[in-house]
Amino acid sequence: MTPLYPLYINGKFMETKDRQNILNPSTGKVIAEASIASLKEVELALSSARFAFDKGDWPKLALSERRSLILKVARGILDNAGELAALESANTGKPIKETTFMDIPSAAKTFEYIAGSFESFLNSEIVNVPEGSQAALRREPRGVVVLIVPWNYPFLIASWKLAFALAAGNSVILKPSSLTPLTTLKLAGIIHDAGLPAGAVNIINASGPKVGEALCADKRVDMLSFTGSNEVGRQILEYSSQNVKKSIMELGGKSASLIFGDVDVDTAVNSALCSAFLNQGQMCTAMSRIFVQDSLYDRFVASFVKKAKVLKLGPSDNPETQMGPLISDSQRKKVIAYIEKARTEGAKVLCGGKIPSGAELKNGYFFEPTVIAEVKPQMHIFREEVFGPVVLIGKFTDADSAVELANFSDFGLASCIWSKDIPFAEQLAKQLNSGTVWINTYGMFYHQLPYGGFKQSGFGKELGQAGFLEYTRIKNIITDQSAEGRPLVNYWYGF
């Protein structure tokens, strides 16, 4: 029997008549059904979250109680880690190795980290000001926060947003991608068992512009946090402008890796493979543009292509799989279209660029890791996000030309520098127009550090103290302490 995943609204699990089939991208087969929220259920979620914040128990709880409940969610994730990893792998096509050792444990650590940190972030700041007054700068929750999560890291990014929003004292409506809702809907059970007050967390599965507008334009919503494509992000901003509200936008990327001639070539190649092809390249931080100093270029390309050709494609539940399928057939067609356009514009495909053969791959949405050379900055594939296992490799002569290539992008999410000269790399990092710069590593996300991009990659931060404070508002409380309670304003009209 196909399992059915319900919505979670106002502390209750809710099955709806409208349902969707959820596919396993490795096989193309249905693995579950998920309830779909209509405008009726969206309205219930909005009213539930609003009531929970304005009149419910959640914002009134002592900080120690809030911390305890958030830690219970972390423990619930760890207690169900095996099931969550398998479910995430089946729903997204991620290799089971990634979900087991990266996504699920890191999600639990997000809740653990913020539970141990948020009280210190909320400390009021006392400021003495002239005329015998004193100001207290107080951090408060924003209110009702809508969290919209993408399909590439559904459980991890949901945890990033949810843990921080809850720790700040907000009530939440969490909407996963309708392509990958299963683990987020499963999280509802963990939250319910942890004992959070009704309405503090509402989780709905839905899609379409009507639902998007209903969630994002409603005046009962105080804040939006969105991770996804630029196209959808612009639409969300348009909706939210109807009733202006705080927003975090974590959008696309076209990240660049700069590899200098002094590095160990094997280390650089192995690391670059991970930065380009992890999660099938379906990452906004994927180093989809690799630039190599000309003295190392030929050796690097030869080794990179050789190793890319032998990456093991396979079903997501196989522990030996290094690359799983793309999320859907439509995403694969989009990737193919980009490659064909690059060919017509004069780029050279060094390997990949095809749908692989093989009995165990034929029904899934697999695609070969693809390496492209001779790409010019004016080409579409140089400038636009492909979101698949496609990487271009170019060359540079010196640091100035490397920075120019890296910054020639509308995006500014992340970048890498590979060099044995650390002081040089640290100086170079200051010139890169990206929110995160990794030096001699890739993809290290720490809960203590903020994450977010520049330019068309969006605005606002996730994680760290800065990410937490995004989910709060600052209130200025001024107390006059004049002698005998007679402030200067008392004499303004001279009575």
N, C-alpha and C positions, 0 to 999 in steps of 0.2 A: 504493500500500500504506500502511495506517495505521501510523504509527510506534508502537513500544512502549517505554515508559519503565520501566526496572527499578528495584528497590530497590538500596540500597548498604549492605552490612553487612560489617564486618570487612575492609575493603579490597577487596571483591568485589561485582560487579554481579550481582543475583539476580532472575531472572524467576520469577514464580509462576503457578500455574494460575488462581488467582482474579485477574480483571482488571476494570477499569471503563472505560467510554467517557468521554472528556473532551470537553465541548462548547465551542464558540465561542458566547458569549452574543450576539454580533452576528447570527449566522445560525441558531443552534439546531442546527448540524451537528456531527458528530463530527470532531475534528481529531487525536485520538490515543487510545491505550490506555495505561493505567498499571497496573502490577502492584500488587496489594493484599496487604498483610502480614496473615497470620493470627497467632494466638497463638504459633505455632511460630516465625515470623520475629521477632516481638516478643521472644521469649525469646532468640533468637540475638543480637539487637541489645543486649539487656541484658547478657548474659554477655560479649559482645565489648567493650562499653564499660567494663564493670567490670574485665576482664582488662587492657585497654589502660591503664587508670589505675593499677591496683595493680601490674602486673608488666611493662607494655609500655614502649616507648621514649619516648612523648610527654612525660610529666611529667619525665623525666630529661634531656631535651635542654637544652643551654645556651640561655640567653635569646636570644642572638644567632641561633642556629639557628631557634628558635621565630619570631623576628621575620622571618627570611628566608622561611620557609614561608608565613607569613601574607601577606607582600608578593607571593609567587608567586600566591596566590589572587586578590589584587587585580588583578594583571596578567592573569591568566586571564579574569577578568570583563571587563576592558577589551578584550582580544583577541577576545572573543565578544560584544561589546556589541550589535552589530546583530542577531544571531540571538536573543539573550536579550530584547531590546526587542520584537521581532516576536512572539516566543513568549508573553511576558507580556501583550502587547496582545491576542493571539488568545485566550488562556485566561481573561483577566479581563474583557475588554470595555473596558479603559482605552484612551483615544485614544493612538495611536502617538506623538504629540507628548509625552505625559506619560512614557511608558516610556522614550523615547529621551533626553529631556533632564533627567528627574528621577530616576526609580526606579533605572535601571541605573547611571548614573554615580555617584549618591549611595551606592549599595551598595558600589561599588569604593572610594570614598573612606572608607567606614567601616573597611574592612580596612587601608587606608593609614594612617588616623589612629591607630588603636589600635596598629598595628605600631610607629609612631614614639613612642608615649606610654607603653605599659604598663610598661616597665622602671622609669621614674621613679615610677609609682604603686605599685610593689612594694617600694620602698626600706623597709628595716626602721627603726623608730624606737627609739632608745635612751633609756631613762628611768632616771634615778638615783633610787633610793628609800631610805628610812631604813635604819639598822642595817647600813650598809656593803654593800648589795646593789645590783644593777643589773638592769634588765629590758629585754629586747629584744622589741618587738612586731613579729611577723613575719606577713606576708601569704602565705597558701598557697591553692592551688586547693581548691575544695570537693569535687571528685571526679567523679562521674557526674552530668551535667546533662541533663535532658529539656527540649527547646525545642519549644513548640507554637505554630504560626504561623497567623494568620487568612488569609481569602481575599481581603481587600481590598487588601493590600500584601504579597503573598506573598514576593517576592524581597527587597524592601528590609528588611522586618522580620526575615526569616530572617537576613539579613546583619548587622543590628544585634545580634541575639542571638548568632549563631554566632561572629562576629569577637571579641566581648568574652569569651565563654566560653572560646574557644580560647586567646586571649592570656593569660588567667589560668592556663592549664595544665590545664583540665578536659578530660575526654573527653565526647562529646556524642552524644545521640540526637535527631535533628531530625525533627519530624513536621509537614509542611505540611497545610493543609486539603485534604481529598479533592476539593473543588471545583476547586482551583487548584494542583495539585502539580507542574506541568510544569517551571517554571524552577528550582524547588528540586531536583527530581530531576536536571535538567541540571547544576546546580551540583556534583553528585556527581562528574561527569567532570572538572570543573575542579579539585576538591580532590584527586582521584586523580592527575591529571597533575602537580599541585604537589608530590606526594611525601609527603604526611602519613602517618605510621605507621598501619598497619592498626588499626582499632578506635577511632582518635581521633575520627572522625566517622562516624556511622551515620545514613542517611536512609531513612525508611520512610513509605510512604503507606498510611494505614488510617483507619478511622472506626468509631464505635460504642462503647457503654459498656464492653464487655468489654476492648477494646484500651485504652481510656482508663484503666480501673482497673488493668490489668496494668502499664502504664507508670508511673502516678502513685502507686500504693500500694506498689510493690516496695521492699523495704528496701535493695536495691543502688543505688537512686537517691538522691543526696544533695541535689538541688535541682531545682525546677521553674521554668520561666519561661514564662508563658502570656500571650498577647494574644488577646482575643476577647470574647465576650458574657458578661454577668453570670451568665446562667443556666448556661452551661458552666463558668464560673469557680467558681461555688459547688460544682458537682459535683466539680471537680478538687480543691478544698480538702477536700471530704469524703473523697475517695479518699486524699489525701496524709496525712490525719490518722491513717490506719491505721499508718503508720510516719512519725512527724513529721519534716518536712524543710523546709529553706529554700524560700521561694517568692517570685516576682515575679508580680504580677497587674496587667496593664494591661487594664482593662475598658471599659465603655461611657462615653458622654458625652452631655451635652445642653448644649453650649457656647453662651455668650451673647456677642454683640457689642454694645457700647454706643457709640452714635454721637451726639456732641454737636453743638450748633447752629453752632459756629464753624468746622466743617470745610468743605472744598471738596466740594460735593455730588457732582460727577462722579467724583472720586477715591474718595470713600466708597462710592458705588454700585458702581463697577467692582471695587473690592476686596471688597466684600461679596458680589458675585456669585461671585467665585472662592472665597471662604471657605465658601459654602453649596453650590455645585454642582460643585466640583472632584471628580473621580472619581465623578461622579453622586451626590454627597452621601454616598457610602458610606465615610465617615471618622468615626472616633470624635471627632476634633477639629473636625468640621464646625460652623460657626456657624449652627446650625439655629434659634436664637432671636436675632433682631435687634431691638434696642430703640433707637428714635430719639427725640431730644429734640423736644418738641412743636412748637417753632418751625420745625423742618426737616422734620417728619414727612411732610406732604402732598407736598412736592417730591421727597423721597427715594423715597417709595412709587411715585409716578407714574413716575419715571425707572427705578427698579428693575424694575417690572413690564414696562415697555416693552422694556427690554433682555433680560429673562428670556424674553420671547415670541420673540425672534429668535435665541436661542442655537442653534447648528447641531447638530442631532442627526444621527448617522450611524454607519456601521460603524467599528470601532476602527482599522482599517488605513488609513483616509482621513486624510491629514495636515490636512485642513480641519475635521475633526470636533472640536467643542468638548465635546460630551457623548455618551458611548457608551451602551451598554445597561446595565441592572442585571445582577447576576451570574446570576440564575436567574428562572424564572417564579414560583417560590414566594416569592422576595423581592419581586417586583413585586406579587403578591397581598397580601402583608403591608403594603406601602406604600399600596395602594388601600384596604385595610381601615382604616388609620389616618385617611385623608382622609375616608372616609365617616363614621367615628365623630366626627371633628371637625365635620362638617356637622350631624350630628344634635345635637351639643352646643351649636350656635349660632355656630360659626366661619364666616367668609366666605372662599371661595376666589376670589382675585383673578385668577389665571391658572393654566393647566395643570390638573392633576388627572385627566388622561386618557392613554390609550395613543395614541400618535400614528399617523397614517395615513402612507402612502407605501410605494412598492414595495420600496425597499431596507431598510425598517424592519420589514416585516410578519412576518418569521420570527424576529427577535431579541426581546430582553426590554427594549425601549425604554419610556421613560415621560417625559412632558413635565415640564420644570421647573415646580414648583408653589409659588405664593406664597399664604399664608393670613393673614388679618387677623382682628381682633376675637376673639382667643384669650384666654381667662381662665386664671389660674394653676391652677385646679382641673381643667382639661380634660386628658384623657389626652395629647394631642399636645403640650401644654406641658411635661409631666413625663417622657414616655417617649421613648426613642431610636427614631426611625423608620428610620434608615440608608438613606436614599434622597434624591432631589432635591426635598425638601420643606422650606420655610423659613417660619417665622411672623415677622411684623413687628408689633411693638407700640410704644407710645410711653411716654415718661417726662417728668417736669417738671424734676427737678433731680437732683443727684448721689446724694442719699440714696435717692430712689425708684429710680434706675437700679441701684444696688448691691443693693437689696432684690429687684428682679426677677431680676437675674443670679444671686444666691445662693439663690433659691427653687428649689432642685433637689436631688435626692439625689446628683447627680453633681458632680464638681469637677475636670474634666480641664484645660480651657483656656478662655480668654476673650480678647476684644479690647477695646481702648479707642481711640476715634478722637477726637482733639482737638488743636488747635494749641497749647494750653497744656500743655507737656510737664511742668513741675513739678506741675501739678494732676493730670495723668494718672498720674504716678508715685506720688503720694499715694493716688489712688483705687485703684491696683493693689494696694496693701497691704490693702484691704478686701475684695477679691474672693477667694472661697474656691475657688481653682483652682490647679493645679500649674504652669501656664504662663500668663502674661499677655503678649500682644502689644500694643504701643502703636504705632498708625499703620502696622501691617503685619499679615500673617497667614501662618501656616504655615512660618515660618523655623525649621528644625531645624538646629542646629549640633552637630557631633560632639563639640565641647568642652563642651557644656552638658547637664545631666541633663534627662530627660523622664519624666514620670509624674504621676498625678493624686492627688486626695484623695477622701474619702468613698467612695461606691460606684464610683468610677472606679478603685479599686484601691490598691495599695501597691507600694513599690519603684520603682527608677528604671532607665531605659535611657540609654545614652550618657553621655559625660563621665566624669570620674574617679569620681563617685558611682556611675554605672552600672557601671563596671568593678569597683569594689570589692564590688558585690552578688555577683559571681561568685567572690569569695574569702572565706576565713575568717581570722580574726585569732587568732594563737597568742601567748600570753604566756610567755616563757622567762625565768625569774628565776635569776640566779646570785649566790650569796652570796660576798662578797669580804672576809670578816672576816680579821683578821690570824691567821696560822698555821692558817687553815682551821678555826677554832673558832667557829662561829656561835652565836648566843644559844640556839637550840633544843638545842644540845649540853648545856646545863646544866639543862634543864628538870626532869629527875628527880634532879638533884643527885649523880650518880655522879662 
